[in-house]
Amino acid sequence: MSQHRRRAPQHKVGQRTLLVGVLVAGLGVGLGLWASGDAGDSGPTGSAVRQPSGTASSRAAEGSRSAVDATPSPSRSYALSSAPRTVPAVRSHTPARGPGWRPVRGERVVVGDADLADEGRLLARELGLTYAGEKDDVRAGDVRLSLNDDEGADPESYSLTVRGGRVNISGPADAGVFYGTRTLKQTVHAGGTAPEGVVRDEPAKPVRGFMLDIARKNFTAGWIEDRVRELGDLKFNQLGLHFSDDQAFRIQSDSHPEIVSDPHLTKAEVRRIVALAAERHITVVPEIDSPGHLGAVIAAHPDLQLRNASGAATRGAIDISKDESHEIVDDLLNEFAEVFPGGQWHLGGDEYQALTVSDPEASFPQLAAAARAEFGAGATVEDLATSWVNDRAATMRVHDKTVRAWNDGFFRDTSVTADKDIQVAYWTGKEIGARLPVEYLSAGRQVINYNDEFLYYVLGQPQTFVYPTGQRIYEQWTPRVLRGTEAVPAKYDGQILGGSFAVWCDLANSQTQDQVAAGIRMPLRATVEKLWNPGTPQRSWADFTALADRLG
């Protein structure tokens, strides 16, 4: 509105207000309110409030007609907005009145900090906007990304404000800003509009993972990259790669090329996957499982295979009494620590076959002798196995890695205890001497939920495994359900860092990689919903499925 418009005489304003009241009362509020001097928060903003020359208000500014005599023009009224419909759902939305925002080709994405350039470029490319870099000016239609100084806030938190025909996304760190861009991308999917108002959002759990067994089944680099893009849009933040097992070693190795299987990923392909993941704030968590599941390594080094007192080979198990066994595994850990620069590492530690017999000391006297030599007369094979995992943890700490191991790699009543900083990847309660999750939690350990009852997608459904469904995860599982279907007490919730959905390829040819992608689609969405939002979901499963289908 022109700044030169004359102020209407007070008595005329009163008359106009009375007239508006009469009209509204007579016609009903459903027709909206008449304009009366400014658009206010409930009316259009930004470019939507500009009036073309020749309107009553512009003629009044030019003195061609008295403001008193101008006929009021109706202005659109907006209902209070609804929260964006996204997967996972946003934690909080403050509604407002207004037209919202939708992308228009040529409008800008601008950033308030150079550290947000990657997020800005990605969003601009996805929405067909122009990435304009660091800018201080304000234009209609802008999307602005910025870092705030909210000290102590969750670095994955963000706020997304739609107001005045523009969008502002801010967070204390670039991860949170990225998640804000994912919310915006989903909200305007297929021509939608980002609703007016303010989203304030953050995850319930810091670990939101997907683990893929590429050792038993080869997955192409392109397929894995597609999963990275999918995971990023869903606000997952970890991708586990189990790339060494009895069946194969699936990544190029320069320190021990003799162990590598065909087909395999080259290091160049892995670095592209890692770089793509980093752009989407996903940490790749590698796993070289040991001292079990080392069949591919042992195939090239048969002298390192564990043998029992009768000389029979133990499948997949390396002889941890031999120095050479320590050396070759540490060679690989040190080599791949540089290939995977993220701060997380999975040591494995599960299903060491020496510990699945009734009397490990009698069956494997060399292991018993090594345990006694190192830890004293009463030491056991469990002590030696625990020491093995501790040694591998020490190797990875040099590379500033936080390490985890499978829960059946931890043992009770041993003289050697697992290092306190080794996180527990809890997957099963079926091992010999199985311990309830509460035993780990009451000891103060941090736990990541891989519950095989809900989160294990095992190709071919061997043994008692069945393909998990998204609906069962959505309706029955929570991060506190670590084993079976029972939740641990709420007091331990803070020690449960999150969870990870896992694909295991025991019967590798049971599904193609495209069938795997289709099979895990809804389970992934259900898993992240339960990791991002605490409590019972507000949507029904049918509504959740319909939304996921609409978003693609």
C-alpha positions in Angstrom: 0.0 0.0 0.0 1.3 3.4 -0.9 3.0 5.3 2.0 1.4 8.5 0.8 -2.2 7.3 1.3 -4.1 9.9 3.4 -5.4 8.8 6.8 -9.2 8.5 6.7 -11.0 10.8 9.1 -11.8 9.1 12.4 -15.6 9.2 12.0 -15.4 7.7 8.5 -13.2 4.8 9.8 -15.8 4.2 12.5 -18.5 4.2 9.8 -16.5 1.7 7.7 -15.9 -0.6 10.6 -19.6 -0.6 11.4 -20.3 -1.3 7.8 -17.9 -4.3 7.7 -19.5 -5.6 10.9 -22.9 -5.4 9.4 -21.8 -7.1 6.2 -20.0 -9.9 8.0 -22.9 -10.5 10.3 -25.3 -10.5 7.4 -23.3 -12.6 5.0 -21.5 -14.9 7.4 -17.8 -15.2 8.4 -17.3 -17.8 5.7 -17.0 -15.1 3.1 -13.9 -13.6 4.8 -13.1 -10.2 6.1 -12.9 -7.0 4.2 -9.5 -5.2 3.9 -9.2 -2.3 6.3 -5.8 -0.7 6.1 -3.2 -3.5 6.4 -3.1 -7.2 5.5 -2.1 -8.4 9.0 -0.8 -11.9 9.7 -3.9 -13.6 8.4 -3.7 -12.2 4.8 -1.3 -12.8 1.9 2.3 -11.6 2.4 5.3 -10.8 0.3 4.5 -10.4 -3.4 0.9 -11.5 -2.8 0.0 -8.1 -1.2 1.2 -6.0 -4.0 -1.6 -4.2 -5.8 -1.5 -3.2 -9.5 -1.7 0.4 -10.5 -5.3 1.5 -11.2 -6.8 0.0 -8.0 -8.8 2.1 -5.6 -5.9 2.4 -3.2 -3.4 3.6 -5.9 -5.9 6.2 -7.1 -6.4 7.4 -3.6 -2.6 7.8 -3.2 -2.6 9.9 -6.4 -5.4 12.0 -5.1 -7.7 11.0 -7.9 -10.2 9.8 -5.4 -10.8 10.2 -1.7 -9.9 7.3 0.6 -13.2 7.9 2.3 -15.1 7.1 -0.8 -13.0 4.2 -1.9 -14.9 0.9 -2.0 -13.2 -1.7 0.1 -11.7 -4.6 -1.8 -12.1 -8.1 -0.4 -8.9 -9.8 0.8 -8.6 -13.6 1.1 -8.7 -15.1 4.5 -6.7 -18.3 5.3 -7.6 -21.1 7.7 -5.0 -22.0 10.3 -2.4 -24.2 8.7 -1.9 -27.9 9.4 1.4 -29.6 10.2 3.5 -30.9 7.3 2.8 -34.5 6.4 6.2 -36.2 6.4 7.9 -39.5 7.2 9.0 -39.3 9.9 6.4 -37.0 11.3 7.6 -33.6 12.7 7.7 -33.3 16.4 6.0 -29.8 16.7 4.2 -27.4 14.4 2.9 -24.0 15.4 0.1 -23.1 12.9 -0.4 -19.8 11.3 -2.6 -18.2 8.6 -1.2 -17.6 5.2 -0.8 -19.0 1.7 2.3 -21.1 2.6 5.1 -21.6 0.1 5.8 -23.6 -2.9 8.9 -23.7 -5.2 8.9 -21.5 -8.3 11.6 -22.1 -10.8 14.2 -19.3 -10.7 13.6 -18.4 -7.1 16.6 -18.6 -4.7 18.1 -20.8 -2.1 20.5 -18.6 0.0 22.7 -19.5 2.9 23.9 -17.5 5.9 27.0 -19.5 6.3 29.5 -21.0 3.8 29.3 -24.3 5.7 25.8 -24.8 4.4 26.7 -24.7 0.7 26.3 -28.4 0.2 22.8 -28.4 1.8 21.9 -25.3 -0.2 23.0 -26.7 -3.6 21.3 -30.1 -3.0 18.0 -28.5 -2.1 18.1 -26.0 -5.0 18.8 -28.9 -7.4 16.0 -31.0 -6.0 13.4 -28.3 -6.1 14.4 -26.6 -9.3 15.6 -23.4 -7.6 18.7 -21.3 -8.1 21.5 -21.6 -5.6 22.6 -18.1 -4.9 25.2 -18.7 -2.1 25.7 -16.3 0.8 23.3 -13.4 0.5 22.1 -10.8 3.0 19.2 -9.3 0.9 15.7 -10.7 1.0 13.6 -11.6 -2.0 10.1 -13.0 -2.4 10.2 -16.8 -2.6 13.6 -17.2 -0.9 14.6 -20.3 1.0 17.2 -19.3 3.5 19.4 -21.7 5.4 21.3 -20.5 8.5 23.1 -21.6 11.6 21.9 -20.3 14.9 23.8 -20.0 18.2 21.5 -22.3 20.3 24.2 -23.7 22.5 23.5 -27.0 24.0 20.8 -27.8 21.5 20.7 -31.2 19.8 22.9 -30.7 16.6 20.3 -32.6 14.7 17.5 -30.2 15.7 16.1 -27.5 13.4 13.3 -25.0 13.0 11.5 -24.4 9.7 9.5 -21.1 9.4 7.1 -20.4 6.5 6.1 -16.8 6.5 5.8 -13.9 4.1 6.2 -16.1 1.0 9.6 -17.2 2.2 11.1 -20.2 4.1 13.8 -20.0 6.8 15.5 -23.2 8.0 17.9 -22.9 10.9 19.7 -25.2 13.3 22.7 -25.3 15.6 24.6 -27.4 13.2 24.5 -28.3 9.5 23.0 -31.8 10.2 19.9 -30.1 11.7 19.6 -27.7 8.7 19.9 -30.7 6.4 17.0 -32.4 8.1 14.9 -29.2 7.8 15.5 -29.4 4.0 14.3 -33.0 4.0 11.1 -31.9 5.7 10.7 -29.1 3.1 11.4 -31.5 0.2 8.8 -34.0 1.4 6.2 -31.3 2.1 6.3 -29.8 -1.4 6.6 -33.2 -3.1 4.5 -33.5 -6.3 3.4 -29.8 -6.3 2.4 -29.5 -2.6 2.7 -26.4 -0.5 4.7 -26.0 2.7 2.2 -24.8 5.3 2.5 -21.4 7.0 3.9 -21.6 10.5 6.9 -22.9 12.4 8.2 -26.5 12.6 10.4 -27.3 15.6 11.9 -30.8 15.2 14.5 -33.1 16.6 15.1 -36.9 16.8 14.3 -38.9 19.9 17.3 -41.1 19.3 20.8 -40.2 18.0 21.4 -43.5 16.2 19.1 -44.2 13.3 20.7 -46.9 11.2 20.4 -49.4 8.4 22.9 -52.3 8.1 23.6 -54.1 4.9 25.3 -57.5 4.6 27.4 -57.1 1.4 29.7 -60.0 2.2 27.2 -62.9 1.6 25.6 -61.1 -1.3 27.1 -58.6 -3.7 25.2 -55.3 -4.1 26.2 -52.9 -6.8 27.6 -49.5 -5.9 24.7 -47.9 -7.7 22.2 -49.8 -5.6 23.9 -48.8 -2.4 24.0 -45.2 -3.5 20.3 -45.3 -4.1 19.8 -46.5 -0.6 21.9 -43.7 0.7 19.7 -41.2 -1.0 16.6 -42.9 0.4 18.0 -43.0 3.9 19.0 -39.4 3.8 15.5 -38.3 2.8 14.1 -40.3 5.7 16.6 -38.8 8.2 18.5 -42.0 8.9 22.1 -41.1 10.0 24.0 -44.4 9.8 24.7 -47.0 7.1 26.3 -50.2 8.3 28.4 -52.2 5.8 29.2 -55.8 6.9 31.7 -56.6 4.2 33.7 -59.5 5.5 32.3 -62.9 6.4 32.8 -66.6 5.7 31.4 -66.3 2.2 33.4 -63.3 0.9 35.5 -60.2 1.5 33.8 -57.6 -0.7 36.1 -54.5 -0.8 39.4 -54.1 -2.5 42.3 -54.5 -0.1 45.8 -53.3 -0.7 47.3 -54.8 2.4 45.9 -58.3 1.7 44.7 -58.5 -1.9 44.7 -62.3 -1.6 41.6 -62.3 0.6 39.4 -60.3 -1.7 36.4 -62.0 -3.5 34.9 -61.3 -6.9 32.8 -59.4 -7.5 33.7 -56.7 -5.0 33.6 -52.9 -4.5 36.7 -51.0 -5.5 38.0 -48.4 -3.0 37.0 -45.7 -5.5 33.4 -46.9 -5.4 33.5 -47.1 -1.6 34.8 -43.5 -1.4 32.0 -42.3 -3.6 29.5 -44.0 -1.4 31.1 -42.5 1.7 31.2 -39.1 0.1 27.5 -39.3 -0.9 26.6 -40.4 2.6 28.5 -37.6 4.2 26.6 -35.1 2.0 23.5 -36.5 3.6 24.9 -36.6 7.1 25.1 -40.4 7.1 28.0 -42.0 8.8 29.1 -45.3 7.2 29.8 -47.9 9.9 32.0 -50.7 8.6 32.3 -54.1 10.1 35.1 -56.6 9.8 33.7 -59.3 12.0 36.2 -61.2 14.2 37.3 -63.6 15.7 34.4 -65.5 14.0 33.0 -65.0 10.5 36.5 -64.8 9.0 36.2 -67.6 6.5 37.2 -65.5 3.5 40.4 -64.4 5.3 41.1 -67.9 6.5 40.6 -69.3 3.0 43.7 -67.5 1.9 45.5 -68.2 5.2 44.5 -71.8 6.2 47.3 -71.9 8.8 45.3 -69.4 10.9 42.1 -71.5 11.1 41.1 -72.6 14.5 41.3 -76.4 15.0 40.1 -78.5 17.9 42.0 -81.1 19.9 41.3 -83.7 17.2 42.6 -81.4 14.5 39.2 -80.7 13.0 38.8 -77.2 11.5 36.2 -74.9 13.1 34.3 -73.0 10.4 34.9 -69.3 10.1 37.0 -69.1 13.4 40.5 -67.8 13.5 42.9 -69.1 16.1 43.3 -66.2 18.5 46.2 -67.8 20.3 48.4 -67.0 17.3 50.1 -63.7 16.9 49.7 -63.8 13.2 45.9 -63.8 13.6 46.1 -60.6 15.6 48.4 -59.1 13.0 46.3 -59.8 9.9 43.1 -58.5 11.4 44.8 -55.4 12.6 46.3 -54.9 9.2 42.8 -54.8 7.8 41.4 -52.6 10.5 44.2 -50.0 10.0 43.8 -50.1 6.3 40.1 -49.6 6.2 40.0 -47.0 9.0 41.3 -44.6 6.4 38.8 -45.7 3.7 35.9 -45.1 6.2 36.7 -41.8 7.9 33.5 -41.6 10.0 33.8 -41.9 13.8 32.0 -45.3 14.2 33.3 -48.9 13.8 31.7 -52.3 14.3 34.1 -55.0 15.7 31.7 -57.9 15.4 32.7 -60.4 18.1 29.7 -62.7 17.7 29.3 -66.5 17.2 32.9 -67.5 17.9 32.5 -71.2 17.4 35.1 -72.1 20.1 32.5 -70.9 22.6 29.6 -72.9 21.3 30.9 -76.3 22.6 30.2 -77.6 26.1 33.8 -77.5 27.3 35.9 -74.9 25.3 39.1 -75.5 27.4 39.0 -79.2 26.6 38.1 -78.8 23.0 40.6 -76.1 22.3 43.6 -76.7 24.6 45.8 -74.1 22.7 43.3 -71.4 23.5 43.1 -72.5 27.2 46.9 -72.4 27.4 47.1 -69.0 25.9 44.4 -67.7 28.3 46.3 -69.0 31.3 49.6 -67.7 30.1 48.2 -64.2 29.8 45.7 -63.9 32.6 46.6 -66.5 35.2 45.7 -70.1 36.2 42.0 -69.6 36.3 41.6 -67.9 33.0 39.2 -69.2 30.4 38.6 -69.1 26.6 36.0 -66.4 27.3 38.7 -64.3 28.9 40.9 -64.8 25.8 38.0 -63.9 23.4 37.2 -60.8 25.5 40.8 -59.7 25.3 40.7 -60.2 21.5 37.8 -57.7 21.2 39.5 -55.3 23.6 42.6 -55.4 21.5 40.7 -54.6 18.3 39.0 -51.8 20.1 42.4 -50.4 21.1 43.5 -50.6 17.4 40.5 -48.5 16.4 40.7 -45.9 19.1 44.0 -44.8 17.6 41.8 -43.8 14.6 39.3 -42.0 16.9 36.6 -44.5 16.3 33.8 -45.3 18.7 33.3 -49.0 18.6 30.5 -51.5 19.1 30.3 -55.3 19.2 27.4 -57.8 19.1 25.9 -58.7 22.5 27.0 -62.4 22.3 30.6 -61.2 22.2 30.2 -60.1 25.8 30.5 -62.7 28.6 29.5 -62.8 32.3 31.7 -64.0 35.1 35.0 -63.5 33.4 38.2 -62.2 34.9 38.7 -60.0 31.8 35.8 -57.7 31.1 35.0 -55.9 27.9 36.1 -52.3 27.8 33.4 -50.0 29.2 33.3 -47.8 26.1 32.4 -50.6 23.7 28.8 -50.2 22.8 26.5 -53.2 22.8 24.8 -54.0 19.5 22.0 -56.1 20.9 20.5 -58.5 18.4 19.7 -61.8 20.1 18.9 -63.7 23.2 19.5 -67.2 21.8 23.2 -67.6 22.4 24.7 -70.0 25.0 24.6 -68.2 28.3 22.3 -65.5 27.0 21.9 -62.4 29.1 18.9 -60.2 29.3 19.4 -56.7 28.0 18.9 -55.3 31.5 22.2 -56.9 32.5 24.1 -54.7 30.0 22.1 -51.6 30.9 22.4 -52.1 34.6 26.2 -52.3 34.1 26.0 -48.8 32.6 26.6 -49.8 29.0 25.2 -48.0 26.0 23.1 -50.2 23.7 22.0 -50.0 20.1 18.9 -52.0 19.2 19.2 -54.6 16.4 16.3 -56.8 17.8 16.2 -59.8 15.5 12.6 -60.3 16.3 11.6 -57.1 14.5 14.6 -55.6 12.7 16.2 -58.6 10.9 15.5 -59.0 7.2 17.2 -62.4 6.5 17.1 -63.5 2.9 15.4 -66.9 2.4 13.9 -66.8 6.0 16.2 -69.6 7.3 15.8 -71.1 10.8 13.0 -69.2 12.6 13.4 -65.9 10.7 10.5 -64.3 8.9 10.6 -61.2 6.8 9.7 -58.3 9.1 6.7 -56.1 8.2 6.5 -52.3 8.6 3.2 -52.6 10.3 4.6 -54.9 13.1 7.5 -52.5 13.7 5.1 -49.5 13.6 2.6 -50.9 16.0 4.6 -53.1 18.4 8.3 -52.2 18.4 10.0 -49.3 20.3 13.7 -48.7 20.9 13.2 -50.1 24.4 12.1 -53.5 23.0 15.6 -54.9 22.7 14.9 -58.6 22.9 11.7 -60.5 21.9 8.7 -58.3 22.4 9.2 -57.0 26.0 10.4 -53.5 26.7 13.1 -52.8 29.3 12.2 -50.3 32.0 11.9 -46.7 31.0 14.7 -45.7 33.3 17.2 -47.2 30.8 15.8 -45.2 27.8 18.7 -42.8 27.9 21.3 -45.6 27.5 19.6 -46.9 24.4 21.2 -44.8 21.7 18.8 -45.9 19.0 18.4 -48.8 16.6 19.3 -50.3 13.2 17.3 -52.2 10.7 19.5 -55.0 9.2 19.5 -57.0 6.0 21.3 -60.3 6.2 21.9 -62.4 3.1 22.1 -66.0 4.5 20.5 -67.4 1.4 21.8 -64.8 -1.0 19.9 -65.8 -4.1 16.5 -65.8 -2.5 15.9 -62.2 -3.7 17.4 -59.9 -6.2 18.7 -56.6 -5.0 15.6 -54.9 -6.4 13.4 -57.3 -4.5 15.3 -56.4 -1.3 14.8 -52.7 -2.0 11.0 -53.3 -2.3 10.9 -55.6 0.7 12.6 -53.2 3.1 10.8 -50.1 1.9 8.0 -49.9 4.5 10.1 -51.5 7.3 12.7 -48.7 6.9 10.0 -46.0 7.1 8.4 -47.6 10.2 11.8 -48.0 11.9 12.8 -44.4 11.4 9.4 -43.2 12.5 9.8 -45.0 15.9 13.4 -43.7 16.3 12.5 -40.1 15.5 9.3 -39.8 17.4 8.8 -41.1 21.0 5.5 -42.5 22.1 2.7 -44.0 20.1 2.3 -42.8 16.5 -0.5 -40.4 15.9 -1.3 -41.8 12.5 -3.0 -45.2 11.9 -0.9 -47.7 9.9 -3.3 -47.2 6.9 -2.7 -43.5 7.0 1.0 -43.9 7.4 1.2 -46.3 4.4 -0.9 -44.0 2.3 1.4 -41.1 3.1 4.5 -43.1 2.4 3.1 -44.1 -0.9 2.2 -40.5 -1.8 5.7 -39.4 -0.9 7.3 -42.1 -3.0 
